[in-house]
Amino acid sequence: MDKLSAALDQFSVSAGLFYAGELCGSNTFGRDNVDKGHLHFLDQGSAQLQIRDQASRTVNGPAVIFFPGPCLYSLSASAVDKPKIVCANIQYGTGAPNPVTASLPELLIVSREAVSGLQAVAELLVDEAFSERDARIAMINRLMEMVVICLIRHVIDKRLVNRGMLAGLAHPRLCRVILAIHAAPQRNWSVEELAELAAMSRSKFSKLFHDWVGMPVGEYVQCWRVTIAQEYLTLGKPVDWVASAVGYETSSAFAKMFRKKTGCSPRTWLKSLND
Protein backbone atom coordinates (compact mmCIF):
# COMPACT_ATOMS: atom_id res chain seq x y z
CA MET A 1 0.00 0.00 0.00
CA ASP A 2 1.26 3.49 -0.79
CA LYS A 3 2.29 5.83 2.01
CA LEU A 4 -0.73 8.12 1.94
CA SER A 5 -3.41 5.43 1.62
CA ALA A 6 -1.98 3.68 4.66
CA ALA A 7 -2.60 6.82 6.69
CA LEU A 8 -5.98 7.80 5.22
CA ASP A 9 -7.37 4.30 5.70
CA GLN A 10 -7.23 4.85 9.45
CA PHE A 11 -9.62 7.79 9.67
CA SER A 12 -12.54 8.91 7.58
CA VAL A 13 -12.83 12.18 5.70
CA SER A 14 -16.34 13.32 4.85
CA ALA A 15 -17.57 16.38 3.00
CA GLY A 16 -20.94 18.06 3.39
CA LEU A 17 -22.04 20.54 0.74
CA PHE A 18 -23.62 23.69 2.17
CA TYR A 19 -23.57 26.11 -0.78
CA ALA A 20 -23.17 26.15 -4.54
CA GLY A 21 -23.86 29.35 -6.43
CA GLU A 22 -22.75 32.95 -6.73
CA LEU A 23 -20.76 34.53 -3.91
CA CYS A 24 -22.15 37.94 -3.04
CA GLY A 25 -21.52 40.10 0.00
CA SER A 26 -19.48 38.94 3.01
CA ASN A 27 -19.75 35.52 4.65
CA THR A 28 -18.07 34.60 7.94
CA PHE A 29 -17.01 31.04 8.81
CA GLY A 30 -15.64 29.33 11.90
CA ARG A 31 -17.64 31.14 14.56
CA ASP A 32 -18.93 27.84 15.97
CA ASN A 33 -15.31 26.62 16.49
CA VAL A 34 -16.32 22.98 16.05
CA ASP A 35 -13.93 20.27 14.90
CA LYS A 36 -14.37 20.66 11.17
CA GLY A 37 -12.65 22.31 8.25
CA HIS A 38 -13.94 24.10 5.18
CA LEU A 39 -13.30 23.60 1.49
CA HIS A 40 -14.23 26.24 -1.09
CA PHE A 41 -13.93 25.68 -4.80
CA LEU A 42 -13.85 29.04 -6.58
CA ASP A 43 -14.76 28.19 -10.17
CA GLN A 44 -14.46 31.63 -11.70
CA GLY A 45 -14.10 35.28 -10.71
CA SER A 46 -12.36 36.74 -7.65
CA ALA A 47 -13.04 36.69 -3.91
CA GLN A 48 -11.59 38.52 -0.92
CA LEU A 49 -10.35 36.29 1.90
CA GLN A 50 -9.71 37.66 5.38
CA ILE A 51 -8.45 35.49 8.25
CA ARG A 52 -9.28 36.88 11.71
CA ASP A 53 -7.88 40.43 11.88
CA GLN A 54 -5.26 39.97 9.16
CA ALA A 55 -5.21 41.98 5.95
CA SER A 56 -7.49 40.59 3.25
CA ARG A 57 -6.11 38.94 0.14
CA THR A 58 -7.55 38.41 -3.32
CA VAL A 59 -8.09 34.84 -4.56
CA ASN A 60 -8.60 34.44 -8.29
CA GLY A 61 -10.43 31.43 -9.70
CA PRO A 62 -10.31 28.74 -10.65
CA ALA A 63 -8.78 27.93 -7.26
CA VAL A 64 -9.28 25.83 -4.14
CA ILE A 65 -9.35 27.37 -0.65
CA PHE A 66 -8.88 24.72 2.06
CA PHE A 67 -8.96 25.20 5.82
CA PRO A 68 -8.18 21.70 7.20
CA GLY A 69 -9.36 22.63 10.70
CA PRO A 70 -11.39 25.25 12.56
CA CYS A 71 -10.52 28.85 11.69
CA LEU A 72 -12.32 32.19 11.87
CA TYR A 73 -12.34 33.88 8.45
CA SER A 74 -14.57 35.58 5.91
CA LEU A 75 -15.05 35.40 2.15
CA SER A 76 -16.58 38.27 0.22
CA ALA A 77 -17.23 39.49 -3.30
CA SER A 78 -18.94 42.45 -4.89
CA ALA A 79 -22.37 42.26 -6.41
CA VAL A 80 -20.76 43.04 -9.76
CA ASP A 81 -18.22 40.19 -9.75
CA LYS A 82 -20.56 37.41 -8.51
CA PRO A 83 -17.95 34.60 -8.67
CA LYS A 84 -19.22 31.03 -8.75
CA ILE A 85 -18.26 29.00 -5.69
CA VAL A 86 -18.91 25.55 -4.20
CA CYS A 87 -18.53 25.23 -0.40
CA ALA A 88 -18.40 22.19 1.89
CA ASN A 89 -17.75 21.33 5.52
CA ILE A 90 -14.95 18.79 6.01
CA GLN A 91 -15.27 16.48 8.99
CA TYR A 92 -13.09 13.66 10.25
CA GLY A 93 -14.11 10.41 11.87
CA THR A 94 -11.65 10.95 14.70
CA GLY A 95 -12.29 14.67 15.01
CA ALA A 96 -9.78 17.43 14.43
CA PRO A 97 -6.93 17.67 14.90
CA ASN A 98 -5.61 14.25 13.93
CA PRO A 99 -2.12 13.31 12.72
CA VAL A 100 -2.90 14.23 9.12
CA THR A 101 -4.72 17.51 9.60
CA ALA A 102 -2.39 18.55 12.43
CA SER A 103 0.55 18.46 10.02
CA LEU A 104 -1.20 20.49 7.30
CA PRO A 105 -0.88 24.28 7.04
CA GLU A 106 -3.74 26.30 8.51
CA LEU A 107 -4.66 27.33 4.97
CA LEU A 108 -3.99 26.02 1.49
CA ILE A 109 -4.81 28.08 -1.61
CA VAL A 110 -3.93 26.41 -4.90
CA SER A 111 -4.89 26.88 -8.51
CA ARG A 112 -6.77 24.09 -10.21
CA GLU A 113 -3.90 23.44 -12.62
CA ALA A 114 -1.20 23.25 -9.93
CA VAL A 115 -2.38 20.02 -8.30
CA SER A 116 -1.99 16.65 -9.98
CA GLY A 117 -5.35 15.00 -10.62
CA LEU A 118 -7.37 18.01 -9.52
CA GLN A 119 -8.30 19.24 -12.99
CA ALA A 120 -10.38 16.17 -13.85
CA VAL A 121 -12.09 16.14 -10.44
CA ALA A 122 -12.79 19.87 -10.70
CA GLU A 123 -14.52 19.53 -14.06
CA LEU A 124 -16.85 16.87 -12.65
CA LEU A 125 -17.42 18.91 -9.50
CA VAL A 126 -18.46 22.07 -11.35
CA ASP A 127 -20.67 20.08 -13.72
CA GLU A 128 -22.51 18.46 -10.80
CA ALA A 129 -22.66 21.60 -8.65
CA PHE A 130 -24.58 23.62 -11.22
CA SER A 131 -26.84 20.86 -12.49
CA GLU A 132 -30.16 19.47 -11.27
CA ARG A 133 -29.34 15.76 -11.58
CA ASP A 134 -30.50 13.09 -9.17
CA ALA A 135 -28.00 12.37 -6.35
CA ARG A 136 -26.31 15.70 -7.09
CA ILE A 137 -25.41 16.41 -3.46
CA ALA A 138 -24.02 12.92 -2.88
CA MET A 139 -21.84 13.24 -5.97
CA ILE A 140 -20.55 16.66 -4.92
CA ASN A 141 -19.70 15.40 -1.44
CA ARG A 142 -17.70 12.47 -2.81
CA LEU A 143 -15.90 14.75 -5.27
CA MET A 144 -15.05 17.23 -2.51
CA GLU A 145 -13.51 14.35 -0.53
CA MET A 146 -11.40 13.53 -3.59
CA VAL A 147 -10.28 17.16 -3.71
CA VAL A 148 -9.08 16.89 -0.09
CA ILE A 149 -7.05 13.77 -0.93
CA CYS A 150 -5.54 15.50 -3.96
CA LEU A 151 -4.51 18.41 -1.73
CA ILE A 152 -2.92 16.19 0.92
CA ARG A 153 -1.03 14.32 -1.79
CA HIS A 154 0.11 17.66 -3.21
CA VAL A 155 1.46 18.72 0.20
CA ILE A 156 3.58 15.55 0.42
CA ASP A 157 4.79 15.60 -3.20
CA LYS A 158 5.80 19.27 -3.06
CA ARG A 159 7.09 19.07 0.53
CA LEU A 160 5.01 22.04 1.58
CA VAL A 161 5.24 21.23 5.31
CA ASN A 162 8.40 21.07 7.42
CA ARG A 163 7.09 19.20 10.45
CA GLY A 164 4.48 16.60 11.28
CA MET A 165 3.39 13.26 9.92
CA LEU A 166 3.18 14.44 6.30
CA ALA A 167 6.72 15.82 6.48
CA GLY A 168 7.88 12.46 7.81
CA LEU A 169 6.14 10.63 4.97
CA ALA A 170 7.99 12.86 2.50
CA HIS A 171 11.37 11.79 3.96
CA PRO A 172 12.71 8.60 2.27
CA ARG A 173 14.02 7.01 5.49
CA LEU A 174 11.42 8.20 7.97
CA CYS A 175 8.67 7.14 5.58
CA ARG A 176 9.61 3.47 6.14
CA VAL A 177 9.38 3.92 9.89
CA ILE A 178 6.04 5.73 9.86
CA LEU A 179 4.50 3.14 7.53
CA ALA A 180 5.68 0.34 9.83
CA ILE A 181 4.12 2.05 12.86
CA HIS A 182 0.87 2.62 10.97
CA ALA A 183 0.74 -0.99 9.81
CA ALA A 184 1.25 -2.45 13.30
CA PRO A 185 0.19 0.01 16.02
CA GLN A 186 -0.29 -2.87 18.45
CA ARG A 187 3.38 -3.85 18.29
CA ASN A 188 5.67 -2.92 21.17
CA TRP A 189 8.13 -0.99 19.01
CA SER A 190 11.59 -0.24 20.36
CA VAL A 191 13.60 2.76 19.23
CA GLU A 192 16.36 0.36 18.14
CA GLU A 193 13.98 -1.52 15.82
CA LEU A 194 12.71 1.66 14.24
CA ALA A 195 16.22 3.07 13.86
CA GLU A 196 17.21 -0.12 12.06
CA LEU A 197 14.30 0.35 9.64
CA ALA A 198 15.66 3.81 8.89
CA ALA A 199 19.19 2.39 8.51
CA MET A 200 20.51 4.84 11.09
CA SER A 201 22.04 4.84 14.54
CA ARG A 202 19.61 5.26 17.44
CA SER A 203 20.82 8.75 18.31
CA LYS A 204 20.77 10.08 14.74
CA PHE A 205 17.39 8.51 14.06
CA SER A 206 15.85 9.91 17.26
CA LYS A 207 17.02 13.42 16.43
CA LEU A 208 15.95 13.22 12.79
CA PHE A 209 12.50 11.91 13.72
CA HIS A 210 11.96 14.65 16.28
CA ASP A 211 13.19 17.35 13.90
CA TRP A 212 10.90 16.27 11.06
CA VAL A 213 7.83 14.96 12.87
CA GLY A 214 7.92 17.31 15.84
CA MET A 215 7.85 14.76 18.66
CA PRO A 216 9.83 11.76 19.96
CA VAL A 217 9.11 8.54 18.12
CA GLY A 218 7.65 6.91 21.25
CA GLU A 219 5.14 9.71 21.61
CA TYR A 220 4.24 9.40 17.94
CA VAL A 221 3.48 5.70 18.45
CA GLN A 222 1.12 6.61 21.30
CA CYS A 223 -0.56 9.35 19.26
CA TRP A 224 -1.11 6.98 16.36
CA ARG A 225 -2.57 4.38 18.72
CA VAL A 226 -5.05 7.00 19.92
CA THR A 227 -5.99 7.79 16.31
CA ILE A 228 -6.63 4.12 15.56
CA ALA A 229 -8.50 3.69 18.83
CA GLN A 230 -10.76 6.64 18.08
CA GLU A 231 -11.64 5.22 14.69
CA TYR A 232 -12.46 1.82 16.25
CA LEU A 233 -14.59 3.48 18.93
CA THR A 234 -16.62 5.36 16.31
CA LEU A 235 -17.25 2.00 14.63
CA GLY A 236 -18.82 0.68 17.84
CA LYS A 237 -15.99 -1.59 18.99
CA PRO A 238 -15.94 -2.33 22.76
CA VAL A 239 -13.25 -0.58 24.82
CA ASP A 240 -11.63 -3.89 25.85
CA TRP A 241 -11.37 -4.94 22.21
CA VAL A 242 -9.94 -1.57 21.19
CA ALA A 243 -7.36 -1.68 23.98
CA SER A 244 -6.05 -5.03 22.76
CA ALA A 245 -6.12 -3.97 19.10
CA VAL A 246 -3.81 -1.02 19.76
CA GLY A 247 -1.34 -2.89 21.95
CA TYR A 248 -2.50 -2.60 25.56
CA GLU A 249 -2.86 -5.63 27.83
CA THR A 250 -5.59 -4.04 29.95
CA SER A 251 -8.38 -1.56 29.30
CA SER A 252 -7.25 0.48 32.31
CA ALA A 253 -3.77 0.99 30.82
CA PHE A 254 -5.39 1.98 27.54
CA ALA A 255 -7.81 4.38 29.25
CA LYS A 256 -4.94 6.03 31.14
CA MET A 257 -3.03 6.65 27.91
CA PHE A 258 -6.19 7.80 26.11
CA ARG A 259 -7.00 10.29 28.86
CA LYS A 260 -3.42 11.61 28.80
CA LYS A 261 -3.65 12.34 25.07
CA THR A 262 -7.25 13.56 24.82
CA GLY A 263 -8.11 14.83 28.29
CA CYS A 264 -11.02 12.42 28.76
CA SER A 265 -11.91 8.73 28.90
CA PRO A 266 -12.70 6.73 25.74
CA ARG A 267 -16.41 6.62 26.59
CA THR A 268 -16.57 10.34 27.38
CA TRP A 269 -14.75 11.15 24.14
CA LEU A 270 -17.15 9.00 22.13
CA LYS A 271 -20.17 10.58 23.80
CA SER A 272 -18.84 14.06 22.97
CA LEU A 273 -18.98 13.24 19.25
CA ASN A 274 -22.72 12.71 19.47
CA ASP A 275 -23.56 15.70 21.69
N, C-alpha and C positions, 0 to 999 in steps of 0.2 A: 504494500500500500504506500502511496506517496505521502510525503511529510505533512501536507496540509490536511488531506482527508483523514489521516490518523487522529489529528486534533479535532477536526470539526465533527467527527463521528461521535464524540463524547459529550457534546451538548448541542441542543437544537437552536436553530435560528429561524424565527418566524416573522413575517412581515404582515402588516395590516393596513391596507389602503385607507386613507381618510380624506383625500382630496385629489381630484384630477380636473383641471380646467385652467382658466386664466387667473394669474396672480394680480390682484389689484389692491392697493392700499397697503397697510402694515399688519403683519401677523406675528404674534409673539409665541414662542414655544419654550417648553421646559419649566414652566411655572409650577407644575405639579411635582417636579423633582422625583418622579418614580424611576424604577430601574428599567429604562428603555432608551433606545436611541431613535434618531430620525434620519430618514433618507429622502432626499428631494432630487427628482430628475427634472432639470430645467431643459425643456426640449428646444425652445427658441426664445430670443429676446434677452433682456438683461434684468437682473434683480440686485437689490442692495441687501447685503448681509451685515448685521451688526451683532457682535457677541458681547453680552453684558454691557459694560460702559466703554468698550473699545471703539475706535473709529470705524465707521462702516467701510465696506469694500464692495466693489462692483463684480458680479459674477456674470459672465456672458455665456449663453447657451450655444450649442448643446453641452451641458456639463452635469456632473453629479456632485451633490453636496451631501456629505455623510458625517453625522455626529454619532459615533459608536455607542456613546453613553449619554446620561443626562447632562444637559447644558442649557443655560438660559440665553436665548438669542432671538432675533427677529429677522424676518424676510419682508421686503417691501418692493413695490413697483408702482409706477405712475399709471394713471388711467389711460394714458396715451399708449404706453408700451404694451401693456397687457400680455406679458410673456406666458407661454403655456408651461404648466408644471404638474408633476405627479408626485404626491407626498405619501409616505407610509411610516408608521411606527415600526421599530425593530425591537423585538423582544427575544430574550434568551431563556432557554429552559432552566438554566441554573441561576438566572438573575444576572445583574451587572453590578460590579465588574466580574469578569471571569478571566482566566489566563490569556485568552485571545484578545478580548476587548480591552483588557488592562494594558496590553502592550501596543495598542493602536494609538495614533495621535488623537487629540481631542477632536480634531476636524480634518477631513480630507475633502479637497475640491479638485476634481480632475475633469479634463475634457473627455468626451466620448471616444475620441480617436486614440487617446494616450494609453488606454488600458486594453490589454490583450483579451479578446473574446467579448468585450463590452458592446462593440458596435452591433453585432448580430442580436444580442439580447435587447439592446436599446430599441432597435427597429420593431421588434415584436411588442415590446412594452408600450411604445407610443401608439402602435396600431390598435392594441387592445384598450388602452386608456381612453381613447377618443372614439370608441365604437359602442354599439349597443348589443353586442353578442351575448348569448347565454354563457354563464359561468365567467363573465368578464372579470369580476372582482377576484375570483379564485386564481385565474390566470395571472392577473397583475401581481397578486401577492407572491406567487411562485417565482415570477420573473424578478421581482424586487429582491427576493432571497438569493437568486442567482447573481444579481448585481453586487450584493454584499460579498459573496464568495469571490467574485472577480476582483473586487477592491482589496480584499485580504491577500489574495494571491499577488496582486500588483505590489503591495507593501513589501512582501517577502522578496519578490523577484528584483525589485528596484532598491532594496535595502533602505527603505525610507524611515526605519526606526533603529535606534541605537541600543536600546535596552528592552528586555522583556522576552517572552516566549518566542515571538515572531523573529526577533533579532537572533535568538539562539538557533532557530530553524534555518536561518539564512547562512549560518556558519558551518562549513563543511564537516568539522570535527564534532562540534557541539550538537549538530543535527542528529548524529548517530546516537548520542546519549539521550537526548530528549525523546526520540522515537522509541528507544528501549524502555524508558520510564513510562511512556504513554501506553505501550503495549502490555506492560506487566506491572501495574500500580500496586498489586498485592505482594510483589516480591520485596524481600528485605534487602534492598540495595546497599552495598557498601561503597564508600568513596573510591576505594581501590578498584573495584569492579568497573565503575563508571569511568574512572581515569584510564583504565586499560582499553575500554571501548573507544575512547578519544585518542588512544595511542600517545598518551602524555604521562608525565610524572604526576603524582598526587598533588603536589604543591602548585605546579603550573596549571593543572586542570582546574583546581579549586579557584584559583585567582581568575582564570579566563572565564569560567562559568559565572562567577559573581559579577565580573565586569560587564559581560554581555547580557546576562539574564536579570541581573539586579538583586540577586539573593543567593545565599549558599545553596548548594545542590540538595542538601538534606531538607531544607525548608521548601524547595521546589517540589520535591517528592511529596511532602505533606500537603502542599497546596493542590497538587494534581489529584491526590487521593480525595480531597474534599470536593473537587470538581466532579469526579466520577461518582462519589457518594451522593452528591446533590442530584445528579441526573437519575441515579437509581431510585432515590427517594421520590422524585416526581413521577416515576413510573409505577409507584405503589409497592416497591420492594420493602419487606420488613427490616427494621433497624438491625437485628441480629444478622440477617443475611447480608446486608450492605457492609456491616463491619468486617465480616469474613472476606467479602469480595474485594475489599480494598486493603487487606493485609493486617487486620487486627484480630487478636485471639479472643478478645472479649468486647461486648458492646459498650461496657463502661470505659475501656481504654479508647475506643473509637469516639464515644460521646465527649470525652475530655478533650481530645484533639480537635474535634469538630467545633466545640465551644470556644476553644482558643483561637481558631481561625475565623469564626463567624460571629462570635459574641453571644450565641444562643445554642440550645440543644437541637439535635436533628428534628425532633417533632415540632418544636417551636418554630424553627426555620421553615419547615414544610407548611405549617399552618399560616405563616405570614404571607406565603405566596397566594393563598386563597382569600385573604382578608380584603 
